[in-house]
């Protein structure tokens, strides 16, 4: 029995060390404030993965639905849709989630997003071996990217 307990502790330690090795740096995160009655908004940030990874899902308790979306022009029509299969994050290369491009879409908002507050946002990643890991954020709510933000919006 003691041997099994020891192995459980060793396995848990190794697993937690492997999980800690999964790093994605998040910079300049912000979410656009809403007005009363508005049921959707976007969250923006810059993601840099230490090793190859993929952003596979997002969630927030303030949104009924949270998805990674892409906006692009299809002829003269701008389209926005969920990004299928996740967002690839090449090792060491910054990937911008920004207005007019790939971004986090928060829909079915349960409350207005008020300027100068924060909201919780969970990002779920998958590493190159298929192992999932999460990053919990407190994202500032703003009318535009914070001053000195990396995207200049």
C-alpha positions as CSV (number, residue, x, y, z in Angstrom):
1,X,0.0,0.0,0.0
2,X,2.8,2.4,0.9
3,X,4.6,1.6,-2.4
4,X,1.4,2.5,-4.4
5,X,1.1,5.8,-2.5
6,X,4.7,6.6,-3.2
7,X,4.2,6.0,-6.9
8,X,1.0,8.1,-6.9
9,X,3.0,11.0,-5.4
10,X,5.8,10.5,-7.9
11,X,3.4,10.4,-10.8
12,X,1.5,13.5,-9.6
13,X,4.8,15.4,-9.2
14,X,6.0,14.4,-12.7
15,X,2.6,15.3,-14.2
16,X,2.5,18.7,-12.5
17,X,6.1,19.4,-13.6
18,X,5.1,18.6,-17.2
19,X,2.1,20.8,-17.0
20,X,4.2,23.7,-15.7
21,X,6.5,23.3,-18.6
22,X,3.7,24.3,-21.0
23,X,4.0,28.0,-21.4
24,X,2.2,30.5,-23.5
25,X,2.9,34.1,-22.8
26,X,-0.1,36.5,-23.0
27,X,0.5,40.2,-23.5
28,X,-1.8,43.2,-24.0
29,X,-5.0,41.3,-23.3
30,X,-8.2,43.4,-23.2
31,X,-11.9,43.1,-24.0
32,X,-14.0,45.7,-25.6
33,X,-16.6,47.4,-23.3
34,X,-20.3,47.1,-24.2
35,X,-23.4,49.3,-23.9
36,X,-26.6,48.2,-22.2
37,X,-28.3,45.5,-24.2
38,X,-25.3,44.6,-26.3
39,X,-24.9,40.8,-26.2
40,X,-21.5,40.3,-27.8
41,X,-18.0,41.7,-27.6
42,X,-14.4,40.7,-28.5
43,X,-11.3,40.0,-26.5
44,X,-7.8,40.7,-28.0
45,X,-4.3,39.8,-27.0
46,X,-0.9,38.6,-28.2
47,X,0.0,34.9,-27.6
48,X,3.5,33.6,-27.8
49,X,4.1,29.9,-27.2
50,X,7.5,28.7,-25.9
51,X,7.0,25.4,-27.8
52,X,4.5,24.7,-30.6
53,X,1.0,24.8,-29.3
54,X,-2.6,25.5,-30.3
55,X,-5.4,27.5,-28.7
56,X,-8.3,25.1,-28.8
57,X,-11.0,26.8,-26.8
58,X,-11.9,29.7,-24.6
59,X,-14.5,30.3,-21.9
60,X,-15.7,33.0,-19.5
61,X,-18.5,32.9,-16.9
62,X,-19.8,36.2,-18.2
63,X,-20.5,34.7,-21.7
64,X,-22.9,32.0,-22.7
65,X,-20.7,31.3,-25.7
66,X,-17.0,32.0,-26.2
67,X,-15.2,31.1,-29.4
68,X,-12.0,31.9,-31.3
69,X,-13.2,33.7,-34.4
70,X,-11.7,34.9,-37.6
71,X,-12.7,37.9,-39.7
72,X,-11.8,38.2,-43.3
73,X,-13.0,39.7,-46.6
74,X,-14.8,37.4,-49.0
75,X,-15.0,39.7,-52.1
76,X,-16.7,42.8,-50.8
77,X,-18.3,41.1,-47.8
78,X,-16.6,40.9,-44.5
79,X,-17.3,37.5,-42.9
80,X,-16.8,36.3,-39.3
81,X,-16.9,32.7,-38.2
82,X,-15.6,30.4,-35.6
83,X,-12.0,29.2,-36.4
84,X,-12.2,25.4,-37.0
85,X,-9.6,23.2,-35.5
86,X,-8.0,25.7,-33.2
87,X,-5.4,28.5,-33.6
88,X,-1.9,27.3,-34.3
89,X,0.8,29.0,-32.2
90,X,4.3,28.3,-33.8
91,X,7.1,28.0,-31.3
92,X,8.5,31.4,-30.3
93,X,6.4,33.4,-32.8
94,X,3.9,36.1,-31.5
95,X,0.3,35.6,-32.8
96,X,-1.9,38.6,-32.5
97,X,-5.6,38.3,-31.7
98,X,-6.9,41.7,-32.9
99,X,-9.9,43.6,-34.1
100,X,-10.5,42.8,-37.8
101,X,-8.6,39.5,-37.6
102,X,-8.5,36.5,-35.4
103,X,-10.0,37.3,-32.0
104,X,-12.0,35.8,-29.1
105,X,-15.7,36.3,-29.5
106,X,-17.8,36.5,-26.3
107,X,-21.5,36.0,-27.1
108,X,-24.7,35.8,-25.1
109,X,-23.3,38.1,-22.5
110,X,-24.9,37.8,-19.1
111,X,-24.0,41.3,-18.0
112,X,-22.7,44.5,-19.7
113,X,-18.9,44.7,-19.9
114,X,-18.1,47.9,-18.0
115,X,-15.0,50.0,-18.8
116,X,-12.2,49.8,-16.1
117,X,-13.4,46.4,-14.7
118,X,-12.0,43.0,-15.4
119,X,-13.5,39.7,-16.5
120,X,-12.2,36.2,-16.1
121,X,-11.2,34.4,-19.3
122,X,-9.9,30.8,-19.5
123,X,-7.7,29.8,-22.5
124,X,-7.3,26.1,-23.2
125,X,-4.2,25.1,-25.2
126,X,-2.9,21.9,-26.6
127,X,0.8,21.2,-26.9
128,X,2.5,19.4,-29.8
129,X,1.9,16.1,-28.1
130,X,-1.8,16.7,-27.7
131,X,-1.7,17.4,-23.9
132,X,-4.2,20.1,-22.9
133,X,-3.4,22.9,-20.4
134,X,-5.2,26.0,-19.3
135,X,-4.3,29.6,-18.6
136,X,-6.6,31.7,-16.4
137,X,-6.7,35.4,-17.0
138,X,-8.3,38.5,-15.5
139,X,-8.7,40.7,-18.6
140,X,-9.2,44.5,-18.4
141,X,-12.4,45.9,-20.0
142,X,-11.6,49.0,-22.2
143,X,-13.0,51.0,-25.0
144,X,-9.8,50.4,-27.0
145,X,-6.5,48.7,-26.5
146,X,-4.7,49.9,-23.4
147,X,-2.1,52.7,-23.9
148,X,1.2,51.2,-24.8
149,X,-0.6,48.1,-25.9
150,X,1.3,46.0,-28.5
151,X,-1.3,46.3,-31.2
152,X,-1.7,50.0,-31.3
153,X,-5.5,50.1,-31.5
